[in-house]
Amino acid sequence: MKLCMIGTGYVGLVSGACFSDMGNKVICADIDKKKISQLNLGKIPIYEPGLEELVKKNFNQKRLSFTTNISWAIRNSDIIFICVGTPTFKNSNKADLKYVFQVANLISKNISKYKLIVTKSTVPVTTGDKIENIIKKRNKKILFDVVSNPEFLREGEAIRDFIYPDRVVVGTLSKKANRVMKSLYLPIVKKDSRYFNTSRRGAELVKYASNAFLATKISYINELANLCEKASVDIKDISIGIGLDQRIGERFLRAGPAYGGSCFPKDTKALVDTGDKFKVNLSIVKNVVKSNENRKDLLIKRIHQIMGKKCKNKKITFLGVTFKPNTDDMREATSLKMISYLSKKGAKIYYNDPSGKKDILDKIKNVKFCKSISSACFKSDLIILHTEWNDYKQLNFKKLVNKNNFKIYDLRNLYSPKKMLRNKINYFGIGR
Ligand SMILES: NC(=O)c1ccc[n+]([C@@H]2O[C@H](COP(=O)([O-])OP(=O)(O)OC[C@H]3O[C@@H](n4cnc5c(N)ncnc54)[C@H](O)[C@@H]3O)[C@@H](O)[C@H]2O)c1
């Protein structure tokens, strides 16, 4: 089949590469000229394990191409995937859909035969109706379908998630559109994934309901971790104890920093906004958003306390700054708030991250990227284990820091408090 992905970010590039690997002809289109010229030179603009090989293979076999000519991409495809960003408006919970509607307008100008338009971007319920209306205005006589096909991949595991998803959700009541979508996804669905067809609005809401549920699980265990710290109980035992109940499940029950990334923070807010629009009080989700914000402040206070309220001129090391491992994504990472706070307090911040230096941290005073873990840790006063990259799981801190009286704040509970005590290291974890 001939497809195009409009928006070549985490979702557009991964799904485009995977669809092309299944034998489809895929055009990845984006307005970002730098991104597209990099891709045409074989350079991958994001950090995602396995993606480079997949892109190169399909690019060389001429099944995958890249362009900034979006109208051309639309005209030369039968199925058009909308994969642009849907960020939150500043100072509001509302999803900003301007990129989605820009694409819808462009599609409306470039249809001359039947097209299947598929929204992969995460969009509030009823957005599909709006996209349909935009395209209908110009194309009264031409048949087209607008389908919702939310994406559930996780950064860092994106290719595996795309090829082996738990489910493929397709929102359409059109038999024709459903038939085309089913045959597109056949190679994936054959591998035991459930193909679930529902209404377009249903599919749109499934995505938000999933993300808000997972965010709730994280906030729930994080709040319990606060209680564990006061009650001298190890949160890991609570996670195991409740996770063994199959009705609850063990995943997303690891206490840590506030949830971050490009999805949970914005999607929980957008769901609250949708509830407000329909005059439904989604009080649980509202409180999850609040709890997550409070958590950032709470952890900052804890750092302050660990440092004996003295941060000025102290060397503070961050091991990992991304919101989770195996991605370079800094969107809504807890580290951002922590680092700007510590910088204001006069600390000298050194960080290492396997995904490299972060431009967003260049804007903050007294922050330095270290290529090696050892230079980041050398003579540090406090090491904050922020992201659980494998690189940080077996470190000899005494050797790395090479001084007495340093402290470790392990936000991911990667190390054993008992072993740390035995090694006379001043160690603090989460909920233990
Ligand atoms: N990142 C994830 O893990 C993930 C997972 C599931 C769903 N989603 C959803 O998928 C959507 C895309 O997310 P992402 O992380 O891939 O975003 P992203 O920011 O990485 O990529 C979006 C791309 O769209 C491009 N773009 C913007 N306007 C455009 C236009 N008019 N025409 C063509 N290209 C345009 C941008 O230049 C950018 O490259 C969002 O709605 C997000 O919520 C993301």
The ligand as an ORCA input file, in Angstrom:
! r2SCAN-3c Opt
* xyz 0 1
  N       6.185     10.217     21.656
  C       5.463      9.184     22.040
  O       5.955      8.292     22.752
  C       4.021      9.046     21.620
  C       3.367      7.829     21.803
  C       2.040      7.701     21.397
  C       1.383      8.796     20.855
  N       2.031      9.981     20.713
  C       1.298     11.100     20.103
  O       1.706     11.223     18.754
  C       1.736     12.590     18.346
  C       3.119     12.942     17.848
  O       4.027     12.802     18.923
  P       5.605     12.778     18.703
  O       6.218     12.476     20.019
  O       5.915     11.934     17.522
  O       5.860     14.309     18.348
  P       7.182     14.982     17.776
  O       7.207     16.350     18.320
  O       8.356     14.086     17.993
  O       6.929     15.027     16.182
  C       5.959     15.792     15.586
  C       6.464     16.211     14.220
  O       5.424     16.855     13.511
  C       6.012     17.867     12.703
  N       4.993     18.806     12.252
  C       4.366     19.785     12.949
  N       3.481     20.431     12.178
  C       3.538     19.847     10.964
  C       2.846     20.054      9.733
  N       1.920     20.998      9.620
  N       3.147     19.275      8.694
  C       4.091     18.316      8.796
  N       4.779     18.070      9.925
  C       4.499     18.818     10.992
  C       7.086     18.446     13.578
  O       8.054     19.156     12.840
  C       7.634     17.191     14.252
  O       8.730     16.664     13.546
  C       1.281     13.386     19.578
  O      -0.090     13.617     19.500
  C       1.591     12.451     20.729
  O       0.768     12.675     21.844
  C       3.341     10.126     21.063
*
